[in-house]
Amino acid sequence: MRLTALIILFIIKIGFSQEKDKVSEYADSITAKELMENLYVYSSDYFQGRETGSIGQKRAVNFLQNFYRTTGIVGANGTKNYLQPMTLNIKGEKIETENVAAIIKGSEFPDQYIVISAHLDHIGIDSRGEINNGADDDGTGNVALLEIAEAFKSAVKDGKGPKRSLIFLHVTGEEKGLLGSKYYTENPLYPINNTITNLNIDMIGRVDSLHFGKPDYLYLIGSNILSDDLHKISEKVNDEYVGLELDYRYNDLNTLVYELGRYVKNRYYERSDHYNFAKKNIPVIFYFNGTHKDYHKPTDTPDKINYPLLEKRTKLIFHTAWELANRKSRIKLN
């Protein structure tokens, strides 16, 4: 009897090890090379700084549509060719714009949704005619999202697709006041009550002044505010697969940050698209590398991105999404 139990335990361990190896195989499809290739396109002058409603933003949307179509990932319900259109009132002007949303349906819990997001817009062309390419802000978030989606699609092809549904959401109007994510949470394509978490990616390709010489870090904001479950899962995944230093200093809204020539309270928890999900009581993680000297300047270009580091950070988000999508039970609110 004892020998039989040991054999069963051994078989279980082998199965677990093989499963872990397979997950790592999908994560390894996320490469610095592909991230760089996509980012050099997405933050090129052709996109004219991707200002909300501009021709450059429409070109960015078209790039994202083509990627999902080519990869074989379908558009979310309620979209037309992946687009969730909206009319925004920005400083008295009506702007026609859109979110981009794709989905991989879950195999066991298709009505539970994990939203992975990044903002597709940036600040456009300045008064001197210089293009703000927004390579880090938020080109890195968009190309990371594409690579994560592609990795999950590879798992689907092998019959190992996620148990819960994954929504890949590129929101518009972030630079105008988180408007695209606000629109989504007020006009959700899938029920908000069944949205179990939002993983939001906004600037993950650079190293800030606090980490010069120690680049293997990432700021995580909000992970333990609404769900201790989410925080513990995030920590466990990082320990098992990636090994970044997870820096939580900006969970404290009073922590000062030097930005655009002055020290201000950071308020990062309220300053990117995850905040609109958090206001709906949806647990969030905001992935962020901190600001740098090229923040909101024409000098935020793709040649300054640390691509091996971008790869590592993207893999962390992939593994976190994988665990959330495939665990037995949905995470709990505090």
C-alpha positions in Angstrom: 0.0 0.0 0.0 2.8 2.4 0.9 4.7 1.5 -2.3 1.6 2.2 -4.3 1.2 5.6 -2.7 4.8 6.5 -3.4 4.3 5.5 -7.0 1.2 7.7 -7.3 3.0 10.6 -5.7 5.9 10.1 -8.2 3.6 10.1 -11.1 1.8 13.3 -9.9 5.2 15.0 -9.5 6.2 14.0 -13.0 2.9 15.3 -14.4 3.4 18.6 -12.5 6.9 19.0 -13.8 5.9 18.3 -17.4 3.0 20.8 -17.1 5.4 23.5 -15.7 7.9 22.8 -18.5 5.1 23.2 -21.1 4.0 26.6 -19.6 7.6 27.7 -19.7 7.8 26.6 -23.3 4.9 28.9 -24.2 6.5 31.8 -22.2 9.7 31.2 -24.1 7.8 32.1 -27.3 7.9 35.7 -25.9 11.2 37.0 -27.2 13.2 40.2 -27.1 13.5 40.0 -30.9 9.8 39.9 -31.6 9.1 42.6 -29.0 11.7 44.8 -30.7 10.4 44.2 -34.2 6.9 45.1 -33.3 7.9 48.1 -31.2 10.0 49.6 -34.0 6.9 49.6 -36.1 4.4 50.7 -33.4 6.5 53.6 -32.3 7.6 54.7 -35.8 7.0 58.1 -37.2 4.3 56.5 -39.5 2.0 56.5 -36.4 2.6 60.2 -35.7 2.5 59.8 -32.0 -0.9 58.0 -31.9 -2.9 60.9 -30.5 -6.5 60.0 -29.8 -8.7 60.4 -32.8 -5.8 61.2 -35.2 -4.8 59.4 -38.4 -1.8 58.1 -36.5 -4.0 56.5 -33.9 -6.1 54.9 -36.6 -3.0 53.5 -38.1 -2.1 52.0 -34.7 -5.5 50.5 -34.5 -5.1 48.9 -37.9 -1.8 47.4 -36.9 -3.4 45.8 -33.8 -6.3 44.5 -35.8 -4.0 42.9 -38.4 -2.0 41.2 -35.7 -4.9 39.6 -34.1 -6.5 38.6 -37.4 -3.2 37.1 -38.6 -2.7 35.3 -35.3 -6.2 33.8 -35.4 -7.5 35.4 -32.3 -11.1 36.6 -32.6 -12.6 39.9 -31.8 -14.5 40.3 -28.6 -18.3 40.2 -28.6 -19.9 43.5 -29.5 -16.9 44.6 -31.5 -16.8 45.1 -35.3 -13.5 43.9 -36.6 -12.1 44.1 -33.1 -13.2 47.7 -32.6 -15.3 49.1 -29.8 -16.1 52.6 -31.2 -16.9 55.6 -29.0 -17.3 59.4 -29.3 -15.3 61.3 -26.7 -15.8 64.9 -25.7 -12.3 66.3 -25.3 -12.1 70.0 -24.5 -15.4 70.7 -26.2 -14.5 68.7 -29.3 -16.2 65.5 -30.3 -13.5 62.9 -31.2 -14.4 59.6 -32.9 -12.1 56.9 -31.6 -12.1 53.2 -30.5 -10.7 50.5 -28.2 -9.4 47.3 -29.7 -10.5 44.1 -28.0 -9.8 40.4 -28.8 -10.6 37.3 -26.8 -9.5 33.7 -26.2 -12.5 31.9 -24.7 -12.0 29.7 -21.6 -12.5 26.0 -21.8 -14.0 25.4 -18.4 -15.1 28.8 -17.1 -15.8 30.8 -20.3 -18.0 33.3 -18.4 -15.1 34.4 -16.1 -12.9 37.0 -17.6 -9.4 38.3 -17.1 -8.7 41.6 -18.8 -5.1 42.3 -19.9 -4.8 45.9 -21.0 -2.5 48.6 -22.4 -3.3 52.1 -23.8 -2.9 52.3 -27.5 -2.7 56.1 -27.7 0.0 58.7 -26.9 0.4 62.5 -27.1 0.9 63.0 -30.8 2.9 65.9 -32.4 4.1 68.8 -30.4 3.9 72.5 -31.2 7.3 72.4 -32.8 6.2 69.6 -35.2 8.2 66.9 -33.3 6.6 63.5 -33.1 6.2 61.9 -29.6 6.6 58.3 -30.6 5.8 56.9 -27.1 8.0 53.8 -27.4 7.9 53.1 -23.7 4.6 55.0 -23.1 2.9 52.8 -24.0 4.4 51.1 -27.0 6.0 48.5 -24.6 2.6 47.7 -23.1 1.0 47.1 -26.5 3.7 44.9 -27.9 3.8 42.9 -24.6 0.1 42.4 -24.9 0.5 41.1 -28.4 3.2 38.6 -27.4 1.2 37.4 -24.4 -1.8 36.8 -26.7 0.3 34.9 -29.2 1.7 32.7 -26.5 -1.8 31.8 -25.2 -2.9 31.1 -28.8 0.0 28.6 -29.1 -1.4 26.8 -26.0 -4.8 26.7 -27.5 -3.4 25.0 -30.7 -1.9 22.4 -28.4 -5.2 21.8 -26.7 -4.0 23.5 -23.5 -6.0 26.8 -23.8 -6.9 28.7 -20.7 -9.8 27.6 -18.4 -11.0 31.2 -18.0 -11.5 33.7 -20.8 -8.8 36.2 -21.6 -9.6 39.6 -23.0 -6.8 41.5 -24.7 -7.8 45.1 -24.4 -6.0 48.1 -26.1 -7.7 51.2 -24.8 -7.8 54.7 -26.4 -7.7 58.1 -24.7 -5.5 57.2 -21.7 -3.5 60.4 -22.2 -6.8 62.4 -22.3 -7.9 61.2 -18.9 -8.3 57.3 -18.9 -11.2 57.8 -21.2 -11.1 54.5 -23.2 -11.0 52.4 -20.1 -13.7 54.4 -18.5 -15.9 53.8 -21.5 -15.1 50.1 -21.4 -16.0 49.7 -17.7 -19.2 51.7 -18.2 -20.1 49.8 -21.5 -18.4 46.4 -20.9 -18.3 43.9 -23.7 -18.6 41.2 -21.0 -20.2 41.4 -17.6 -18.2 43.4 -15.1 -19.4 41.1 -12.2 -17.7 38.2 -14.0 -14.4 40.1 -14.6 -12.1 38.7 -12.0 -9.0 40.9 -12.5 -7.3 43.5 -14.7 -3.6 43.2 -15.4 -2.6 46.6 -16.8 0.7 47.3 -18.6 1.9 50.8 -19.0 5.6 51.5 -19.5 7.7 48.4 -18.9 10.8 48.8 -21.2 13.1 51.2 -19.3 15.0 51.6 -16.0 14.3 54.6 -13.8 16.9 56.6 -11.8 16.2 54.6 -8.6 17.3 51.4 -10.2 20.4 52.3 -12.2 22.8 49.3 -12.0 20.0 47.1 -10.7 17.6 46.8 -13.7 15.9 43.5 -12.7 12.9 45.1 -11.1 9.3 46.1 -11.8 6.9 48.3 -9.9 3.7 46.5 -9.1 0.9 48.9 -8.0 -2.4 47.8 -6.5 -1.9 44.0 -6.3 -2.8 43.8 -2.6 -5.4 46.6 -2.4 -8.5 44.6 -3.3 -7.3 41.0 -3.2 -4.7 39.3 -1.1 -5.2 36.3 -3.3 -4.0 38.2 -6.3 -1.0 39.6 -4.5 0.1 36.1 -3.3 -0.4 34.5 -6.7 1.7 37.3 -8.3 4.5 36.8 -5.7 4.5 33.0 -6.1 4.6 33.2 -9.9 7.5 35.6 -9.8 9.5 33.4 -7.4 8.9 30.3 -9.5 9.5 31.6 -13.0 11.0 35.0 -13.3 12.8 36.3 -10.2 12.4 40.1 -10.6 12.6 42.5 -7.7 8.9 43.5 -7.2 8.9 47.0 -5.9 5.7 48.2 -4.1 6.8 51.6 -3.0 4.1 53.4 -5.1 1.3 51.6 -3.3 1.8 54.5 -0.9 0.1 57.5 -2.5 2.3 59.8 -0.4 5.5 58.5 -2.0 7.0 61.4 -4.0 8.3 61.1 -7.5 10.4 63.5 -9.6 8.5 64.2 -12.8 8.8 66.9 -15.4 11.1 69.0 -13.3 9.4 68.8 -9.9 8.6 66.5 -7.0 4.9 65.4 -6.8 2.9 62.8 -5.0 2.9 59.8 -7.3 -0.8 58.9 -7.4 0.1 56.2 -9.8 -2.7 54.0 -8.6 -5.1 56.5 -10.1 -3.1 57.4 -13.2 -3.5 54.5 -15.6 -6.3 52.4 -17.0 -6.5 49.8 -14.2 -8.0 52.5 -12.0 -11.3 52.4 -13.8 -11.5 48.6 -13.1 -10.5 49.1 -9.5 -13.4 51.6 -9.1 -15.7 48.7 -10.1 -14.2 46.6 -7.3 -12.2 44.5 -9.7 -8.7 43.5 -8.4 -5.9 45.0 -10.4 -2.1 44.9 -11.0 -0.5 47.9 -12.7 2.9 47.0 -14.1 5.2 50.0 -14.5 8.9 50.8 -14.7 8.7 54.4 -13.4 9.2 57.6 -15.3 12.5 58.7 -16.9 14.0 61.7 -18.6 12.3 60.9 -21.9 8.8 60.7 -20.4 6.3 62.5 -22.6 9.1 63.8 -24.9 10.0 63.2 -28.5 13.1 61.3 -27.2 11.0 58.4 -26.0 12.2 56.2 -28.9 12.5 52.5 -29.4 16.3 52.5 -29.5 16.3 53.3 -25.7 14.3 50.2 -24.7 16.0 47.4 -22.8 14.6 44.5 -24.8 15.9 41.6 -22.7 14.4 43.3 -19.7 11.1 43.9 -21.6 11.0 40.2 -22.4 11.5 39.2 -18.8 8.8 41.5 -17.5 6.4 40.4 -20.2 7.0 36.8 -19.2 6.1 37.7 -15.6 2.7 39.0 -16.8 2.1 36.0 -19.0 2.8 33.6 -16.1 0.5 35.6 -13.8 -2.3 35.5 -16.4 -1.7 31.8 -16.9 -2.0 31.0 -13.2 -5.2 33.2 -12.8 -6.7 31.6 -15.9 -6.1 28.0 -14.9 -6.4 27.8 -11.1 -9.3 25.8 -9.7 -11.1 28.8 -8.1 -11.4 32.4 -9.0 -9.5 34.9 -6.8 -11.4 36.3 -3.8 -11.9 40.0 -2.9 -10.7 41.1 0.5 
